[in-house]
Amino acid sequence: MILLVLLIRILTSSLDFQLNGVQAESNLSSKFNLGSAKEQNGVQDSQHEKIVLASFNGSIHSPKFPHAYPRSTVLVWRLISMEENVRIQLTFDEKFGLEDPEDEICKYDFVEIEDPSDGTILGRWCGSNTVPSKQISKGNQIRVRFVSDEYFPSEPGFCIHYTLLTPQQAEPTALPPSALPLDLVSETVARLGTVEEVIKYLEPDRWQLDIEDLFRPRPSWQLLGKSYIHGRKSRVADLSLLNEEVKLYSCTPRNYSVSLREELKRTDVIFWPSCLLVKRCGGNCACCTHYCNDCQCIATKSTKKYHEVLQLKQRSGMRGLQKSLTDVLLEHHEECACLCSGNTEG
């Protein structure tokens, strides 16, 4: 009888241990469970994070890289360094290609990087025009999420190489222009003298390619800019000359420099040159000879003209600035007259 009781107790303890072990494992799994929230692009996000203990340098990549990745896929990696003071740097392979964005937004297939320390999304990328820039974690963890919908998988996908950095190696460097506020970038751009200097400041690693693309002849079927006159236009606009004209001839009685962002009320973009020369009524009013008060030089005849400039605009959901030549409409005064509101004597 005593042996039977002991046997029953041993079996009961073993069963309790197994049940508690299952419960503990379930709790650990749920800690990294992403849930089953429906993504906007229709992909069901029901995957668990894959924990990657980064003790050495390595890489993660989309399935079948460098070939087309599968459809309807959600994969999440959380890279963790075992040492608290070590940071993780992510570098994208030069071979990068996902489904193109729609309206400059990565809606369908994309790779996204998040810093788990504060939940900041460091970036979301898709398409194949540019390779994403390097990313460094703020702490000892970083999270990568890859999503593909049920349509149009592309190749080669992506491959991310991760590197461990010491605190000295991970010291923050100067932020790129694309990460700075537009007002600050606009002030810096305004001080530059030529188009080349502007592009070099914005894209120091690929400025020559951007210059070539900016002035590359466009197909004839594309819509012509409004600065065409009688269907003709100089092949390349001398934006640097426009900028020099503003410096030389601003603050004269008839020539004024105007800030395009203020004139057009476009604080969401940057223009270069940031100011353009226009004809505006100004200077002294000498027409009042009988003690006139509050005389103003006003326009009696005006015209509007188009000017071609370089426009810089932030990309939604992506890093970097979109660069394009665009036409802006500015008012020029052709004839002026003095208007006096009153006089001190009859």
Backbone torsions as a table, in degrees:
resi	resn	phi	psi	omega
1	MET	NA	-42.9	179.7
2	ILE	-62.3	-41.4	178.2
3	LEU	-62.5	-38.3	179.8
4	LEU	-64.3	-42.7	178.9
5	VAL	-62.5	-45.4	179.5
6	LEU	-60.4	-41.7	-180.0
7	LEU	-62.5	-41.0	-179.9
8	ILE	-64.6	-42.0	179.6
9	ARG	-64.1	-39.9	179.3
10	ILE	-63.9	-44.3	179.9
11	LEU	-63.9	-40.0	-179.6
12	THR	-65.5	-43.4	178.9
13	SER	-62.7	-40.7	179.7
14	SER	-64.6	-39.8	-180.0
15	LEU	-66.2	-42.2	178.4
16	ASP	-61.7	-41.6	-179.5
17	PHE	-62.7	-42.4	-180.0
18	GLN	-63.9	-43.5	-179.3
19	LEU	-64.6	-44.3	179.3
20	ASN	-64.8	-36.4	177.9
21	GLY	-64.1	-42.4	178.0
22	VAL	-62.9	-41.4	-179.1
23	GLN	-65.0	-42.0	180.0
24	ALA	-63.7	-43.2	179.4
25	GLU	-63.6	-39.0	178.7
26	SER	-63.7	-42.1	178.9
27	ASN	-63.8	-39.5	179.7
28	LEU	-65.3	-39.9	179.9
29	SER	-67.6	-41.3	-177.9
30	SER	-66.5	-22.7	179.4
31	LYS	-62.4	-35.0	-178.4
32	PHE	-107.1	15.3	180.0
33	ASN	-77.9	132.9	-178.4
34	LEU	-85.4	-4.0	-178.7
35	GLY	82.9	-172.0	-178.8
36	SER	-128.5	36.3	179.6
37	ALA	-66.3	139.9	-178.7
38	LYS	-78.8	124.5	176.6
39	GLU	-73.7	156.3	-179.4
40	GLN	-63.3	-28.5	-178.2
41	ASN	-88.2	8.9	174.3
42	GLY	93.0	-1.2	179.6
43	VAL	-83.1	131.2	179.3
44	GLN	-84.3	114.0	-176.6
45	ASP	-88.4	88.9	-177.2
46	SER	-124.7	20.0	-177.0
47	GLN	-88.0	155.8	170.6
48	HIS	-91.2	150.1	173.5
49	GLU	-66.5	141.6	171.6
50	LYS	-94.5	118.8	-178.7
51	ILE	-84.1	122.8	178.3
52	VAL	-113.9	110.5	177.3
53	LEU	-81.9	106.1	-173.4
54	ALA	-89.5	90.1	175.2
55	SER	-96.5	-18.9	176.0
56	PHE	-134.8	170.7	174.7
57	ASN	-68.3	148.6	-179.5
58	GLY	-165.0	-159.6	-179.1
59	SER	-154.1	156.0	170.8
60	ILE	-129.4	155.7	-176.2
61	HIS	-155.1	164.6	176.3
62	SER	-70.3	151.7	-179.9
63	PRO	-55.8	137.0	176.6
64	LYS	71.6	8.1	177.5
65	PHE	-52.2	135.1	7.4
66	PRO	-94.7	30.6	177.4
67	HIS	-104.6	175.1	-175.7
68	ALA	-58.8	132.3	-179.9
69	TYR	-78.7	160.9	179.3
70	PRO	-71.7	160.7	177.3
71	ARG	-85.4	165.2	175.4
72	SER	49.0	58.3	-175.3
73	THR	-128.2	138.7	172.0
74	VAL	-131.8	120.0	179.0
75	LEU	-128.8	138.5	-179.6
76	VAL	-133.4	129.7	175.2
77	TRP	-117.5	134.7	170.2
78	ARG	-114.9	110.2	179.8
79	LEU	-88.6	128.2	-176.4
80	ILE	-128.4	126.7	172.1
81	SER	-88.4	138.3	-177.5
82	MET	-71.4	-20.7	179.6
83	GLU	-101.0	130.8	-173.7
84	GLU	-62.7	-35.2	-174.0
85	ASN	-90.7	5.6	179.1
86	VAL	-94.6	134.1	178.5
87	ARG	-101.2	160.6	-178.5
88	ILE	-116.0	125.8	177.6
89	GLN	-106.4	132.1	178.4
90	LEU	-108.4	129.2	178.5
91	THR	-125.4	122.7	-179.4
92	PHE	-77.8	139.1	173.7
93	ASP	-65.4	149.4	-179.7
94	GLU	-61.3	-26.6	175.4
95	LYS	-81.1	105.7	-176.9
96	PHE	-143.7	126.1	178.6
97	GLY	-165.2	114.3	174.0
98	LEU	-123.7	173.9	179.2
99	GLU	-55.5	141.0	-175.4
100	ASP	-65.2	152.9	178.3
101	PRO	-72.3	166.8	173.3
102	GLU	-118.9	124.5	-175.9
103	ASP	54.5	39.4	176.7
104	GLU	66.2	17.0	179.5
105	ILE	-120.2	132.0	178.6
106	CYS	-80.2	94.7	-174.7
107	LYS	-99.7	-27.4	-166.1
108	TYR	-108.3	-75.5	176.4
109	ASP	-106.1	131.8	-179.3
110	PHE	-161.6	162.8	170.2
111	VAL	-120.0	134.7	-173.0
112	GLU	-129.5	139.9	179.4
113	ILE	-119.2	131.3	-178.2
114	GLU	-126.3	143.3	173.1
115	ASP	-95.8	109.2	-175.0
116	PRO	-64.8	-18.5	-176.7
117	SER	-61.6	-34.7	178.6
118	ASP	-136.1	6.6	178.5
119	GLY	75.9	12.2	-179.0
120	THR	-71.8	130.5	173.1
121	ILE	-83.5	111.5	-177.3
122	LEU	-74.9	-22.9	177.7
123	GLY	169.3	156.9	173.8
124	ARG	-133.7	130.5	-173.2
125	TRP	-131.9	151.1	174.7
126	CYS	-157.0	-171.2	-179.7
127	GLY	72.0	-166.4	-177.2
128	SER	-143.3	9.5	-176.4
129	ASN	-73.2	-38.4	-177.8
130	THR	-134.7	150.5	175.9
131	VAL	-88.8	129.3	180.0
132	PRO	-56.0	150.2	-178.7
133	SER	-78.3	168.6	178.5
134	LYS	-65.7	147.9	178.3
135	GLN	-129.3	140.1	179.5
136	ILE	-124.7	132.9	-179.6
137	SER	-69.5	152.4	175.3
138	LYS	-81.6	-30.3	177.5
139	GLY	-120.2	-148.7	-177.8
140	ASN	-98.6	16.1	178.1
141	GLN	-135.4	153.7	173.1
142	ILE	-153.9	148.1	-171.3
143	ARG	-122.2	133.6	179.7
144	VAL	-121.5	129.6	178.9
145	ARG	-124.5	132.2	178.1
146	PHE	-118.6	131.3	-178.8
147	VAL	-131.6	133.0	169.6
148	SER	-130.8	140.8	179.5
149	ASP	-91.0	-165.1	-173.0
150	GLU	-87.4	2.8	-176.9
151	TYR	-123.4	152.6	164.1
152	PHE	46.7	63.1	171.7
153	PRO	-67.5	147.1	-178.0
154	SER	-115.5	176.7	174.3
155	GLU	-135.4	153.8	10.1
156	PRO	-91.0	5.2	-171.3
157	GLY	83.8	-138.6	-179.1
158	PHE	-148.4	156.8	172.1
159	CYS	-138.8	129.0	-178.5
160	ILE	-116.7	123.6	176.7
161	HIS	-94.7	129.0	178.7
162	TYR	-109.4	142.1	-176.6
163	THR	-131.8	139.2	177.7
164	LEU	-88.4	134.1	-177.6
165	LEU	-120.0	139.0	172.9
166	THR	-74.9	164.3	179.0
167	PRO	-55.0	-36.0	179.3
168	GLN	-67.8	-40.9	180.0
169	GLN	-69.2	-28.7	-175.3
170	ALA	-90.8	8.6	179.0
171	GLU	-58.4	134.1	-176.5
172	PRO	-63.5	138.3	175.3
173	THR	-101.1	175.5	180.0
174	ALA	-59.5	135.1	-179.6
175	LEU	-67.1	142.4	175.5
176	PRO	-68.9	157.7	-179.6
177	PRO	-54.0	-34.9	-177.5
178	SER	-64.9	-19.4	-179.4
179	ALA	-96.9	-2.1	-178.4
180	LEU	-94.3	158.4	175.2
181	PRO	-61.1	145.9	-177.1
182	LEU	-59.9	-36.6	-179.8
183	ASP	-61.6	-41.0	-179.9
184	LEU	-68.9	-41.7	177.9
185	VAL	-64.0	-39.4	-180.0
186	SER	-61.7	-40.7	178.6
187	GLU	-63.1	-41.7	179.5
188	THR	-67.1	-45.5	-179.2
189	VAL	-61.0	-37.1	-177.8
190	ALA	-63.3	-25.7	-177.9
191	ARG	-84.2	-8.9	-177.7
192	LEU	-84.3	152.3	-169.8
193	GLY	-97.7	-27.2	-175.5
194	THR	-135.1	166.5	177.7
195	VAL	-60.9	-41.0	-179.5
196	GLU	-59.8	-42.1	179.6
197	GLU	-63.2	-38.1	179.2
198	VAL	-63.9	-48.3	-177.6
199	ILE	-68.3	-37.2	177.5
200	LYS	-61.9	-39.6	178.9
201	TYR	-65.6	-41.4	-176.4
202	LEU	-76.6	-41.9	-175.1
203	GLU	-132.6	74.2	-175.7
204	PRO	-62.6	-25.1	-176.3
205	ASP	-87.7	-21.0	-174.9
206	ARG	-140.5	30.2	-174.3
207	TRP	-63.6	-35.1	-179.1
208	GLN	-65.0	-39.7	177.5
209	LEU	-65.1	-39.1	178.9
210	ASP	-66.5	-38.7	177.3
211	ILE	-61.9	-46.2	180.0
212	GLU	-61.7	-42.6	-178.9
213	ASP	-68.7	-34.7	-177.0
214	LEU	-64.9	-39.4	-176.2
215	PHE	-106.2	14.0	178.2
216	ARG	-67.4	133.4	178.4
217	PRO	-57.7	137.0	-177.9
218	ARG	-96.1	152.5	177.4
219	PRO	-58.8	149.6	-175.7
220	SER	-64.4	-22.6	-177.2
221	TRP	-77.7	-12.8	178.7
222	GLN	-72.0	151.7	-178.7
223	LEU	-64.1	129.4	-179.6
224	LEU	-75.9	146.9	177.7
225	GLY	-68.0	157.7	-176.6
226	LYS	-74.7	-11.0	178.7
227	SER	-81.0	2.5	171.8
228	TYR	-68.4	137.1	177.7
229	ILE	-117.1	119.3	-177.6
230	HIS	53.4	38.4	176.0
231	GLY	75.5	7.4	-178.4
232	ARG	-124.0	150.0	-177.7
233	LYS	-160.6	144.5	177.3
234	SER	-60.7	143.9	-175.1
235	ARG	-61.7	-39.8	-179.6
236	VAL	-131.5	124.0	177.7
237	ALA	-74.6	133.6	179.5
238	ASP	-87.1	81.3	-177.4
239	LEU	-66.1	-31.1	179.5
240	SER	-64.7	-38.2	178.4
241	LEU	-65.7	-39.9	177.1
242	LEU	-59.4	-40.4	-179.7
243	ASN	-66.4	-39.3	179.3
244	GLU	-67.3	-36.3	178.9
245	GLU	-61.3	-39.6	178.8
246	VAL	-62.3	-43.0	-179.2
247	LYS	-65.1	-37.7	-174.0
248	LEU	-80.5	-36.5	-168.7
249	TYR	-115.2	8.5	176.5
250	SER	-70.0	158.9	175.0
251	CYS	65.0	32.0	171.7
252	THR	-100.3	167.2	-177.1
253	PRO	-57.8	-31.1	-175.8
254	ARG	-116.2	-18.1	-177.0
255	ASN	-107.4	129.4	-178.8
256	TYR	-129.2	147.0	171.7
257	SER	-96.9	133.3	179.7
258	VAL	-118.6	141.0	174.7
259	SER	-77.4	121.2	-176.3
260	LEU	-65.3	-37.3	-179.1
261	ARG	-64.5	-37.5	179.2
262	GLU	-78.6	-41.3	-177.7
263	GLU	-63.7	-41.3	-176.9
264	LEU	-95.2	-3.3	-178.3
265	LYS	55.3	45.2	180.0
266	ARG	-117.0	79.7	179.8
267	THR	-83.4	-1.4	-179.8
268	ASP	-90.3	-4.4	-179.3
269	VAL	-134.8	168.4	174.9
270	ILE	-118.4	138.1	176.4
271	PHE	-113.7	147.5	171.5
272	TRP	-138.3	126.8	-3.4
273	PRO	-58.1	146.5	-178.7
274	SER	-73.3	-22.2	176.1
275	CYS	-124.7	150.3	175.0
276	LEU	-129.9	155.3	-179.1
277	LEU	-87.4	126.5	178.1
278	VAL	-133.4	159.2	175.6
279	LYS	-91.8	119.8	178.5
280	ARG	-134.2	146.8	179.0
281	CYS	-68.4	135.3	-179.8
282	GLY	-174.0	-175.2	-178.6
283	GLY	92.4	-171.4	-177.0
284	ASN	-79.6	145.2	173.6
285	CYS	-98.0	111.5	-178.4
286	ALA	-102.3	10.0	-175.1
287	CYS	-82.9	-20.3	-177.3
288	CYS	-88.9	115.1	-177.7
289	THR	-110.3	-3.9	-176.1
290	HIS	-122.3	67.0	173.6
291	TYR	52.6	49.4	-180.0
292	CYS	-71.7	144.3	173.2
293	ASN	-111.1	146.1	171.9
294	ASP	51.4	60.5	174.7
295	CYS	-89.5	133.8	-179.9
296	GLN	-126.4	142.0	175.5
297	CYS	-88.4	114.1	-175.9
298	ILE	-119.3	161.6	-179.8
299	ALA	-85.8	132.1	173.5
300	THR	-104.9	-14.0	176.7
301	LYS	-147.6	127.3	-177.7
302	SER	-131.1	159.9	173.9
303	THR	-145.1	157.7	179.5
304	LYS	-114.9	135.5	-176.7
305	LYS	-128.2	149.4	177.0
306	TYR	-93.8	141.5	178.1
307	HIS	-129.4	134.9	178.3
308	GLU	-90.0	128.7	-178.4
309	VAL	-138.4	169.2	174.4
310	LEU	-89.6	126.9	-179.5
311	GLN	-112.5	132.6	179.0
312	LEU	-118.1	127.7	-175.0
313	LYS	-138.8	140.4	178.2
314	GLN	-69.5	142.1	176.6
315	ARG	-88.5	133.1	-179.4
316	SER	-70.2	125.6	177.1
317	GLY	74.0	2.9	-177.9
318	MET	-134.5	157.0	177.5
319	ARG	-90.3	157.4	-178.8
320	GLY	98.8	163.3	-179.1
321	LEU	-111.9	136.7	175.8
322	GLN	-79.3	129.7	-176.4
323	LYS	-113.7	134.2	179.4
324	SER	-157.3	155.6	171.8
325	LEU	-89.8	133.3	-177.4
326	THR	-140.4	165.4	-179.7
327	ASP	-108.5	131.0	176.8
328	VAL	-116.8	144.9	-176.0
329	LEU	-101.6	119.9	-178.9
330	LEU	-124.6	146.4	-179.6
331	GLU	-87.1	133.0	176.2
332	HIS	-118.7	138.5	176.8
333	HIS	-94.2	129.4	-179.6
334	GLU	-102.1	-34.6	178.2
335	GLU	-135.5	143.1	-176.1
336	CYS	-130.2	157.8	175.8
337	ALA	-149.4	154.1	-180.0
338	CYS	-88.2	131.0	175.8
339	LEU	-117.2	119.8	-179.2
340	CYS	-106.2	128.8	-175.6
341	SER	-77.9	-18.3	179.5
342	GLY	174.7	179.4	175.8
343	ASN	-140.7	163.3	-176.0
344	THR	-80.1	-22.8	179.6
345	GLU	-128.3	152.2	-180.0
346	GLY	-61.2	NA	NA
